[in-house]
Amino acid sequence: MIRKIFSAVACAFLAVPAAQAQSETQFIRTSLVAGIGANQIDGDQMAGYFKPGLILGAAARFSISEKLAFQPEVL
């Protein structure tokens, strides 16, 4: 299931440069998203347990007008 979703997202991002080359204005812009997640677990009888994690994803920005855009993200 995860592999199918990842493949679909990868194909969508590979098709974006072709769509951008056909128009003079950039209707679609893609980017990578990265960050650090910091979790504190409560209720596990372990004081001060801290679980860090890495967050990776992708975003696509669709321009609707000059001042308005829609940006879905997959993390």
C-alpha distances in whole Angstrom, upper triangle without the diagonal:
4,5,5,6,9,10,11,13,14,16,17,19,20,22,23,26,27,27,29,32,33,34,37,35,32,30,27,26,23,24,22,22,23,24,25,24,27,26,29,28,31,32,31,35,34,36,35,32,30,26,26,22,21,20,18,17,18,20,22,25,26,30,31,35,37,37,33,30,26,24,20,18,15,16
4,5,5,6,9,10,11,12,14,15,17,18,20,22,24,26,26,28,30,31,33,35,33,30,28,25,24,21,20,18,18,19,21,21,21,24,24,27,26,29,31,30,33,32,34,33,29,27,24,23,19,18,16,14,13,15,17,19,23,25,28,30,33,35,35,32,28,24,22,18,16,12,12
4,6,5,6,9,10,10,12,14,15,16,18,20,23,24,25,27,29,30,32,34,33,29,28,24,24,21,20,19,19,20,22,23,23,26,26,30,29,32,34,33,36,35,37,35,32,30,26,25,21,19,18,16,14,15,18,20,23,25,29,31,34,36,36,33,29,26,23,20,18,14,14
4,5,5,6,9,10,11,12,14,15,17,19,22,22,23,25,27,28,30,32,31,28,26,23,23,20,21,19,20,22,24,25,25,28,29,32,32,35,36,35,39,38,40,38,35,32,29,27,24,22,20,17,16,16,18,19,22,23,27,29,32,34,34,31,27,24,22,19,17,14,15
4,5,5,6,9,10,11,13,14,16,17,20,21,21,23,26,27,28,30,29,25,24,20,20,17,18,17,17,19,21,23,22,26,26,29,29,32,34,33,37,36,38,36,33,30,27,25,22,20,17,15,12,13,14,16,19,20,24,26,29,31,31,28,24,21,18,15,13,10,12
4,5,5,6,9,10,11,12,14,16,18,20,20,22,24,26,27,29,28,24,23,19,19,16,16,14,15,16,19,21,21,25,25,29,29,32,34,34,37,36,37,35,32,29,26,24,20,17,15,12,10,11,13,15,18,20,24,26,29,31,31,28,24,21,18,15,13,10,11
4,5,5,6,9,10,11,12,15,17,18,19,21,23,24,26,28,27,24,23,19,19,16,17,16,18,19,22,24,25,28,29,33,33,36,38,37,41,39,41,39,36,33,29,27,23,21,19,16,14,13,15,16,19,21,24,27,30,31,32,29,25,22,20,17,16,13,15
4,5,5,6,9,10,11,13,16,16,17,19,21,22,23,26,25,22,20,17,17,15,16,16,18,20,23,25,25,29,30,33,34,37,39,38,42,41,42,40,37,34,31,29,25,22,20,17,14,12,14,14,17,18,22,23,27,29,29,26,23,20,18,15,14,12,14
4,5,5,6,9,10,11,14,15,15,17,20,21,22,24,23,20,18,14,14,11,12,12,14,16,19,22,23,26,27,31,32,35,37,37,40,39,40,38,35,32,28,26,22,20,17,13,10,9,10,10,14,15,19,21,25,26,26,24,20,17,15,12,11,9,11
4,5,5,6,9,10,12,14,15,16,18,20,22,24,23,20,19,15,15,12,12,12,14,17,20,23,24,27,29,33,34,37,39,38,42,40,41,39,36,33,29,27,23,20,17,14,11,10,12,12,16,17,21,23,26,27,28,26,22,19,17,15,13,12,13
4,5,5,6,9,11,12,13,15,17,18,20,23,22,19,18,15,15,13,15,15,18,20,23,26,27,31,32,36,37,40,42,42,45,44,45,42,39,36,33,31,27,24,21,18,15,13,14,13,16,17,20,23,26,27,28,26,22,20,18,16,15,14,17
4,5,5,7,10,11,11,13,15,16,17,20,19,16,14,11,12,10,13,14,16,19,22,26,27,30,32,35,36,39,42,42,45,44,44,42,39,36,33,30,27,24,21,17,14,11,11,10,13,13,17,19,22,24,24,22,18,16,14,13,13,12,15
4,5,5,8,10,10,11,14,15,17,19,18,14,14,10,10,7,10,11,14,17,20,23,25,29,31,34,36,39,41,41,44,43,43,41,38,35,31,29,25,22,19,15,12,9,10,9,12,13,16,19,22,23,24,22,18,16,14,13,12,12,15
4,6,7,8,10,11,12,14,16,19,19,16,15,12,12,10,12,13,17,19,23,26,28,32,34,37,39,42,45,44,47,45,46,44,41,38,34,31,28,24,22,18,15,13,13,12,15,16,19,21,24,25,26,24,21,20,18,17,16,16,18
4,6,6,7,9,10,12,14,17,16,14,13,11,12,11,14,16,19,22,26,29,30,34,36,40,41,44,47,46,50,48,49,46,43,40,37,34,30,27,24,21,18,14,14,12,14,14,17,19,22,23,25,23,20,18,17,17,17,17,20
4,5,5,6,9,10,11,14,13,10,10,7,8,8,11,14,17,20,24,27,29,33,35,38,40,43,46,46,49,47,48,45,42,39,36,33,30,26,23,20,16,13,12,9,11,11,14,16,19,20,21,20,16,16,14,15,15,16,19
4,5,5,6,9,10,12,12,10,11,9,9,9,12,15,18,22,25,29,31,35,37,41,42,46,48,48,51,49,50,47,44,41,38,35,31,28,25,21,19,15,14,12,13,14,15,18,20,20,22,21,18,18,17,18,18,19,21
4,5,5,7,9,12,13,11,12,11,12,13,16,18,22,25,29,32,34,38,40,44,45,48,51,51,54,52,53,50,47,44,41,38,34,31,28,24,21,18,17,15,16,15,17,19,21,22,24,23,20,20,19,20,21,21,24
4,6,6,7,10,11,9,9,8,10,12,15,18,21,25,28,32,34,37,39,43,45,48,50,50,54,52,52,50,47,44,41,38,34,31,28,25,21,18,16,13,13,12,13,16,17,18,21,20,17,17,17,18,19,20,24
4,5,6,8,8,6,7,7,8,11,14,17,20,24,27,31,33,37,39,43,44,47,50,50,54,52,52,49,47,43,40,37,34,31,28,24,21,17,16,12,12,11,12,15,16,16,19,18,16,17,16,18,19,21,24
4,6,7,9,9,11,11,12,14,17,20,23,27,30,34,36,40,42,46,48,51,54,54,57,55,55,52,50,46,43,40,37,33,30,27,24,20,19,16,16,15,16,18,19,19,22,22,20,20,20,22,23,24,27
4,7,9,10,10,12,14,16,19,23,26,29,33,36,38,42,44,48,50,53,55,56,59,57,57,54,52,49,46,43,39,36,33,29,26,23,21,17,17,15,15,17,18,19,22,21,20,20,21,22,24,26,29
4,6,7,8,10,12,15,19,22,25,29,32,36,38,41,44,47,49,52,55,55,58,57,57,54,52,48,45,42,39,36,33,29,26,22,20,17,15,13,13,14,15,15,19,18,17,18,19,21,23,25,28
4,7,9,11,13,16,19,23,26,29,32,36,38,42,44,48,50,53,56,56,59,57,57,54,52,49,46,43,40,36,33,30,27,24,21,18,16,15,13,15,14,14,17,18,17,19,20,23,25,27,30
4,6,9,11,14,17,21,23,27,30,33,35,39,41,45,47,50,53,53,56,54,54,51,49,46,43,40,37,34,31,28,25,21,19,15,13,11,10,12,11,10,14,14,14,16,17,20,22,24,27
4,6,7,10,13,17,20,23,26,30,32,35,38,41,43,46,49,50,53,51,51,48,46,42,40,37,34,30,27,24,21,18,15,12,10,9,8,11,11,11,13,13,12,13,14,16,18,21,23
4,7,10,14,17,19,23,26,30,31,35,37,40,42,45,48,48,51,50,50,47,45,42,39,36,33,30,27,24,21,17,14,10,8,6,5,8,9,10,12,11,9,11,12,14,16,19,22
4,7,10,14,16,20,23,26,28,32,34,37,39,42,45,45,48,47,47,44,42,38,36,33,30,26,23,20,17,13,10,7,5,5,7,10,12,13,14,13,10,10,10,11,13,16,19
4,7,11,13,17,20,23,25,29,31,35,37,40,43,43,46,44,44,41,39,36,33,30,27,24,21,18,15,11,8,6,5,7,8,12,14,14,15,13,10,11,9,11,12,14,17
4,7,10,14,17,21,22,26,28,32,34,37,40,40,43,41,41,38,36,33,30,27,24,20,17,14,11,7,6,4,6,9,11,15,17,17,18,16,13,12,9,10,10,12,14
4,7,10,13,17,19,23,25,29,31,34,38,38,40,38,38,35,33,30,27,24,21,17,14,11,9,6,5,6,8,12,14,18,19,19,19,18,14,13,10,11,9,11,12
4,7,10,14,16,20,22,26,28,32,35,34,37,35,35,32,30,26,23,20,17,13,11,8,6,4,6,9,11,15,17,21,23,22,22,20,17,16,12,12,9,10,10
4,7,11,13,16,19,23,25,28,31,31,34,32,32,29,27,23,20,17,14,11,8,6,5,5,7,10,12,16,19,22,24,23,22,21,17,16,12,11,8,9,8
4,7,10,13,16,20,22,26,29,29,31,29,29,25,23,20,17,14,11,8,6,5,6,8,11,14,16,20,22,25,27,27,25,24,21,19,16,15,11,11,9
4,7,10,13,17,19,23,26,26,28,26,25,22,20,16,14,11,9,6,5,7,9,12,13,17,19,22,25,27,29,29,27,25,23,21,17,17,13,13,10
4,7,10,13,16,19,23,22,25,22,22,18,17,13,11,7,6,5,6,9,12,15,17,20,22,26,28,31,32,32,30,29,26,24,21,20,16,15,12
4,6,10,13,16,19,19,22,19,19,16,14,10,8,6,5,6,6,10,13,16,18,22,23,27,29,31,33,33,31,29,27,25,21,20,16,15,12
4,7,10,13,17,17,19,16,15,12,11,7,6,5,6,9,10,14,17,20,22,25,27,30,32,35,36,36,34,32,30,28,24,23,20,19,15
4,6,10,13,13,15,13,13,11,9,6,5,6,8,11,12,16,19,22,23,27,29,32,34,36,38,38,36,34,31,29,26,24,21,20,16
4,6,10,10,12,10,10,8,6,5,6,9,11,15,16,20,22,26,27,31,32,35,38,39,41,41,39,37,35,32,29,28,25,23,20
4,7,7,9,8,9,8,6,7,8,11,13,17,18,22,24,27,29,33,34,37,40,41,43,44,41,39,37,34,31,29,26,25,21
4,6,8,8,8,9,8,10,11,15,17,20,21,25,27,30,32,35,37,40,42,43,45,46,43,41,39,36,33,31,29,27,24
4,6,8,9,11,10,13,14,18,20,23,24,28,30,33,35,38,40,42,45,46,48,49,46,44,42,39,36,34,32,30,27
4,5,8,10,9,12,13,16,19,22,24,27,30,33,35,38,40,43,46,47,50,50,47,45,43,40,37,35,32,30,27
4,6,9,9,13,15,18,21,25,27,30,33,36,38,42,44,46,49,50,53,53,50,48,46,43,40,38,35,33,30
4,6,6,10,12,16,18,22,24,28,31,34,36,40,42,45,48,49,51,51,49,47,45,42,39,37,34,32,29
4,6,9,12,16,19,23,25,28,31,35,37,40,42,45,47,49,51,51,48,46,44,42,39,37,34,33,29
4,6,10,12,16,20,22,26,29,32,34,37,39,42,44,46,48,48,45,43,41,39,36,35,32,30,27
4,7,10,13,17,19,23,26,30,32,35,37,41,43,45,47,47,44,42,40,38,35,33,30,28,24
4,6,10,14,16,20,23,26,28,32,34,37,40,42,43,43,41,39,37,35,31,30,26,25,21
4,7,10,13,16,20,23,26,29,31,35,37,39,41,41,39,37,35,33,29,27,24,22,18
4,7,10,13,17,20,23,26,29,32,35,37,39,39,37,35,32,30,27,25,21,20,16
4,7,10,13,17,20,23,26,29,32,34,36,36,35,33,30,28,24,22,18,16,13
4,7,10,14,17,20,23,26,29,32,34,34,32,30,27,25,21,20,16,14,10
4,7,10,13,17,19,23,25,28,30,30,29,27,24,22,18,16,12,10,7
4,7,10,14,17,20,23,26,28,29,27,25,22,20,16,14,10,9,6
4,7,11,14,17,20,23,25,26,25,23,19,17,13,11,7,5,4
4,7,10,13,17,19,22,23,22,20,16,14,10,9,6,5,7
4,7,10,13,16,18,19,18,16,12,10,7,6,4,6,9
4,7,10,13,15,16,16,14,10,8,6,6,7,9,12
4,6,9,12,12,12,10,7,6,4,7,9,12,15
4,6,9,11,11,9,6,5,6,9,11,15,18
4,6,7,8,6,4,6,9,12,15,18,21
4,7,8,6,5,7,10,13,17,20,23
4,6,5,7,10,13,16,19,23,26
4,6,8,12,14,18,20,24,27
4,7,11,13,17,19,23,25
4,7,10,14,17,20,23
4,7,10,13,17,19
4,7,10,14,16
4,7,10,13
4,7,10
4,6
4
